[in-house]
Each structure stands twice: as structure tokens, then as C-alpha cells.
Amino acid sequence: MKKLFLIIGAPGSGKTTDAELIAERHKTITHYSTGDMLRAEIASGSQRGVVIDSYVSKGNIVPIEIVIETIVGAIKKAPTDVVIIDGYPRSIEQMTELDKYLNNDDEVRLINTIEVEVSEEVARERVLGRARGTDDNVEVFNNRMKVYTEPLKQIQEFYTNKELLKKINGERTITEIVSEMDEFIKSRV
């Protein structure tokens, strides 16, 4: 059975870097970023990639069917039993659909959702400071932040009620954040 950890956080919270560093520490953990999976699909030039790009380039959420297909396929094909996915869920619908899927699947179990908390000011400073691509500008950042924060309270309540939410302060050093996250993940597997 695959043991799944979801890492959520604002754009610029460091969730992808944190997850990458943890996966590098352990050969028993595979990390996937929904953003990276979607960007890879865009880069492939496929029809699905064109559709994904039409959403991502504006900072909007990719349709649920496309995201679920991408994520579930990746989890099941992962070379390890522990999988960390960052950047998911980003909406109530994504959360609900994944929960429904996992309730009917014996191959994957959600162990925990980890929220990397940062203020909007810190997130903005980090995203606009890195300027990785066309989606890293003020207008798109503001939309991405709005898309992230609108469903956040319900996502937090949903996972808290299932006793599956762990919050981590993302405004410390990367070493402190990764150490806390790593210890937590190890304690759950």
C-alpha cells in the first residue's frame, strides 16, 4: 500500500523545496509536485498540456479530472511506498474528489496533510524574488494567492476533523522547517 502525504501552502511557502529535500534524504520516499507534473505535461506539447497551459498561464486551477488522473497515476507508479505530493489539494472540489477516490481504493492511504504556513508578505517576496517563469508576476501572484486562500479554511477544517492536518511554520530557516517535517513524516510511517 502506498502511504501518501500531501503538502499544502501558499505560493512561495517553500513546500516544493521542503518535499524535495526530504525525498533526497530518504531512498524510501518519492516526491511529486503537482506544479511540476502539470508543467511537464505542458512541456510535452500534448493536447492535455495545451489545455493545462490555458489555465496555469492565468494562475487558475486546472480541471479536476485532469489533475486527479495525473496524481493518481503518479502515486501508483511511484517506485517507493511513501509518496509526498505538494501543491494539492488547491480547492474544495480537489480535496473532496481525492477523498472519495481514496475511500474506494485499497492501494493508497492518505497518512497526513502538512500545511507550510507563511504570511502573504513573505509569500509575495519569495515568488516575485525568484521569477521562475511567466506565472511569477504581481498580477498572477495575487490571483494565485486568492485561489489558495479562498478554500483554505474549509480544507483546514476537513483535514483537522479527520485528524490529518499538521501545521508547520514556514518562516524559519529551511533546515528547521525540513527537520520538523522530516521527523513528523518518519513518525507517521
GIUR-V758312 format. One record per pair of residues at least 12 apart in sequence whose C-alpha atoms are under 10 Angstrom apart, sorted by the first residue. I is the first residue (numbers start at 1). J is the second residue. D is the distance in Angstrom with one decimal. If there is no record, write none. Layout:
BEGIN
i = (I/I)
j = (J/J)
d = (D/D)
END
This chain:
BEGIN
i = (1/1/1/1/1/1/1/1/1/2/2/2/2/2/2/2/2/2/2/2/2/2/2/2/3/3/3/3/3/3/3/3/3/3/3/3/3/3/3/4/4/4/4/4/4/4/4/4/4/4/4/4/4/4/4/5/5/5/5/5/5/5/5/5/5/5/5/5/5/5/5/5/6/6/6/6/6/6/6/6/6/6/6/6/6/6/6/6/6/6/6/7/7/7/7/7/7/7/7/7/7/7/7/7/7/7/7/7/8/8/8/8/8/8/8/8/8/8/8/8/8/8/8/9/9/9/9/9/9/9/9/9/9/9/9/9/9/9/9/9/9/10/10/10/10/10/10/10/10/10/10/10/10/10/10/10/10/10/10/10/10/11/11/11/11/11/11/11/11/11/11/11/11/11/11/12/12/12/12/12/12/12/12/12/12/12/12/12/12/12/12/13/13/13/13/13/13/13/13/13/13/13/13/13/13/14/14/14/14/14/14/14/14/14/14/14/14/15/15/15/15/15/15/15/15/15/15/15/16/16/16/16/16/16/16/16/16/16/17/17/17/17/18/18/18/18/18/18/18/18/18/18/18/19/19/19/19/19/19/19/19/19/19/20/20/20/20/20/20/21/21/21/21/21/22/22/22/22/22/22/22/23/23/23/23/25/26/26/27/27/27/28/28/28/28/28/29/29/29/29/29/29/29/29/30/30/30/30/30/30/30/30/30/30/31/31/31/31/31/31/31/31/31/32/32/32/32/32/32/32/32/32/33/33/33/33/33/33/34/34/34/34/34/34/34/34/34/35/35/35/35/35/36/36/37/37/37/37/38/38/38/38/38/38/38/38/39/39/39/41/41/42/42/48/49/51/51/52/52/56/56/56/56/57/57/57/57/57/58/58/58/58/58/58/58/59/59/59/59/59/59/59/59/59/59/59/59/60/60/60/60/60/61/61/61/61/61/61/62/62/63/63/64/64/64/64/64/64/65/65/67/67/67/67/68/68/68/68/68/68/71/71/71/72/72/72/72/75/75/76/76/81/81/81/82/82/82/82/82/83/83/83/84/84/84/84/85/86/86/86/87/87/88/89/89/89/89/89/90/90/90/90/90/90/90/91/91/91/91/91/91/91/91/92/92/92/92/92/92/92/93/93/94/95/95/95/95/95/96/96/98/110/111/111/111/111/111/111/112/112/112/112/112/112/112/112/112/113/113/113/113/113/113/113/113/113/114/114/114/114/114/114/114/114/114/114/115/115/115/115/115/115/115/115/116/116/116/116/116/116/116/116/117/117/117/117/117/118/118/118/118/118/119/119/119/120/120/120/122/122/123/123/123/123/124/124/124/124/124/124/127/128/166/166/167/168/168)
j = (76/80/81/82/105/106/107/108/109/75/76/77/78/79/80/81/82/83/106/107/108/109/110/111/29/75/80/81/82/83/84/107/108/109/110/111/112/188/189/29/30/31/75/81/82/83/84/85/108/109/110/111/112/113/189/19/31/82/83/84/85/86/88/109/110/111/112/113/114/164/185/188/19/31/32/33/83/84/85/86/87/88/89/110/111/112/113/114/115/164/165/19/33/84/85/86/87/88/89/112/113/114/115/116/165/166/167/181/85/86/87/88/89/90/113/114/115/116/117/148/152/155/167/86/87/88/89/90/114/115/116/117/118/123/145/148/149/152/167/168/170/87/90/115/116/117/118/119/120/122/123/124/127/144/145/146/147/148/149/152/170/87/118/120/122/123/124/126/127/136/141/142/144/145/148/116/118/119/120/122/123/124/125/126/127/128/129/130/141/145/170/115/116/117/118/119/120/122/123/124/126/127/169/170/171/86/116/117/118/123/126/127/170/171/174/177/178/33/85/86/87/114/115/116/117/170/177/178/31/32/33/34/35/36/84/85/86/87/33/86/174/178/31/86/116/170/174/175/177/178/179/181/182/31/32/33/83/84/85/86/178/181/182/32/33/84/85/86/178/174/175/178/179/182/84/178/179/181/182/183/185/82/83/84/182/182/82/182/79/80/82/79/80/81/82/83/78/79/80/81/82/83/84/185/74/75/78/79/80/81/82/83/84/85/74/75/78/80/82/83/84/85/86/71/74/75/78/83/84/85/86/87/71/84/85/86/87/88/67/70/71/74/85/86/87/88/89/56/85/86/87/88/86/87/67/70/71/74/52/53/56/62/66/67/70/71/52/53/56/53/70/54/56/66/66/63/66/66/67/134/135/140/144/133/134/135/136/140/134/135/139/140/141/143/144/134/135/136/139/140/141/142/143/144/145/146/147/140/143/144/146/147/90/91/94/144/147/148/90/94/93/94/91/93/94/95/97/98/94/97/88/89/94/98/88/89/94/97/98/101/85/88/98/98/101/102/108/107/108/107/108/107/108/189/108/109/111/185/189/108/110/111/112/113/114/185/113/113/114/115/115/148/113/113/148/151/152/155/147/148/149/150/151/152/155/147/148/149/150/151/152/154/155/150/151/152/153/154/155/158/151/155/155/151/154/155/158/159/155/158/110/164/163/164/165/185/188/189/159/162/163/164/165/166/184/185/188/155/156/159/160/163/164/165/166/167/156/159/164/165/166/167/168/181/184/185/156/165/166/167/168/169/170/181/166/167/168/169/170/171/177/181/167/168/169/170/171/168/169/170/171/172/169/170/171/142/145/149/170/171/141/145/170/171/136/137/138/141/142/145/141/141/181/184/181/180/181)
d = (9.2/9.9/6.6/8.8/9.9/7.2/4.8/5.6/7.1/7.4/7.4/9.9/8.5/9.9/7.7/4.6/5.8/7.0/9.0/6.0/4.6/6.2/8.5/9.5/9.5/9.1/9.2/5.9/4.7/6.1/8.5/8.8/6.1/5.2/6.1/6.1/9.1/9.5/7.7/9.9/9.8/10.0/8.0/8.4/6.1/5.0/5.9/7.5/6.8/5.9/4.6/5.6/7.2/8.7/9.9/9.9/9.4/7.8/6.2/4.7/6.3/8.3/10.0/8.9/6.1/5.7/5.1/5.7/7.3/9.6/8.0/9.7/9.7/10.0/9.8/9.8/8.5/5.9/5.0/5.7/7.6/6.4/7.8/7.8/8.4/6.5/4.6/6.1/8.4/9.8/9.5/7.9/9.2/7.2/6.1/4.4/6.2/6.8/8.6/8.6/5.7/4.7/5.8/7.2/9.7/9.5/9.8/9.9/8.8/6.0/5.2/6.1/7.1/7.9/7.3/6.2/4.8/6.2/8.6/9.3/9.5/9.8/9.5/8.3/7.0/9.0/9.8/9.1/8.4/5.5/4.9/6.1/7.6/9.5/9.9/7.9/9.4/9.3/9.7/9.8/8.8/8.6/9.7/9.0/7.7/7.4/7.1/8.4/7.8/9.7/6.6/9.4/10.0/8.3/6.5/9.6/9.5/6.2/7.8/9.7/10.0/8.8/9.3/9.0/9.8/6.1/7.9/8.5/6.8/9.6/7.6/9.8/7.0/6.7/7.9/10.0/8.4/9.9/9.1/7.7/4.6/7.0/8.1/5.4/5.1/8.8/9.6/9.0/9.5/9.7/9.7/9.4/6.3/6.8/5.8/8.6/9.2/7.9/5.8/9.4/8.0/8.8/9.5/6.2/8.1/9.9/7.5/9.4/9.0/8.8/8.8/9.8/7.1/9.2/8.3/9.3/9.9/9.0/9.5/6.3/7.5/9.2/8.4/6.4/9.4/8.4/9.7/9.6/8.7/8.5/6.4/9.4/8.9/9.2/9.8/8.6/6.0/7.7/9.7/9.5/8.7/8.9/10.0/9.3/9.2/9.5/7.4/9.1/7.4/5.6/9.3/8.0/9.0/6.3/8.3/8.5/9.9/6.8/7.9/7.2/7.9/8.6/8.9/8.3/8.9/9.0/10.0/9.6/9.6/9.5/9.6/7.2/9.8/9.1/9.1/6.8/8.5/8.0/6.1/9.8/9.2/9.5/8.8/8.1/9.2/8.9/9.9/9.6/9.5/7.9/9.8/8.4/5.4/6.9/6.4/8.7/9.1/8.5/5.8/7.0/4.9/5.7/7.2/9.9/9.9/8.9/6.6/7.1/6.0/8.0/6.3/4.8/6.2/8.6/9.9/9.5/8.8/9.7/8.7/5.8/4.7/5.9/7.9/8.5/7.9/8.5/9.2/7.6/6.2/4.9/6.6/9.2/9.3/8.2/5.5/4.9/6.3/8.3/7.9/8.3/7.2/9.9/6.8/6.2/5.7/6.6/9.2/9.0/9.8/8.1/6.8/9.1/9.6/9.6/9.1/7.4/8.2/8.8/6.9/8.4/8.6/8.8/9.3/8.0/8.0/9.7/8.3/8.0/8.6/8.9/9.3/9.6/9.4/8.0/10.0/9.3/9.4/8.2/9.2/9.8/7.6/9.6/9.7/9.6/7.2/5.9/9.7/8.3/9.3/7.2/9.1/6.4/9.7/8.2/8.8/10.0/6.7/9.3/9.1/5.6/7.5/8.9/6.1/5.4/9.2/9.8/8.2/8.9/7.6/7.1/10.0/7.3/7.7/8.2/9.8/8.9/7.7/9.7/9.8/10.0/9.7/8.9/9.2/7.4/6.1/9.7/7.9/9.4/9.1/9.1/9.3/9.7/8.3/9.9/10.0/10.0/7.8/7.9/7.1/9.0/8.3/9.1/9.4/8.8/9.0/9.5/8.9/9.4/7.8/7.6/7.7/10.0/9.1/9.8/9.7/9.8/9.5/9.4/8.0/9.6/9.6/9.9/9.8/9.6/10.0/9.5/9.5/9.5/9.1/9.7/9.9/9.7/9.3/9.5/9.5/9.7/9.6/8.2/7.6/6.1/9.0/9.4/7.5/8.0/8.5/8.0/7.7/9.4/8.3/5.7/7.9/9.1/7.7/9.5/6.1/8.5/9.9/7.2/6.5/9.2/9.5/10.0/9.9/10.0/9.8/7.3/8.7/9.4/9.4/9.2/9.6/8.3/9.8/7.0/9.6/8.9/7.1/8.1/8.2/9.4/8.2/4.7/6.1/7.3/9.7/8.4/8.2/9.9/9.2/7.1/9.2/9.4/5.7/4.9/6.3/8.6/9.9/9.6/8.2/5.8/4.8/5.8/7.1/8.1/9.4/9.4/8.6/7.2/6.2/4.7/6.1/8.5/8.8/10.0/8.7/6.1/5.0/6.0/5.1/8.8/8.6/9.3/6.8/6.0/5.1/5.0/7.4/9.1/6.8/5.3/5.8/9.4/9.9/8.9/8.1/9.5/7.7/9.7/9.5/7.7/9.0/8.6/9.8/9.5/9.6/9.4/8.0/7.1/8.3/8.7/7.5/7.9/9.2/8.7/9.5/7.7/7.4)
END
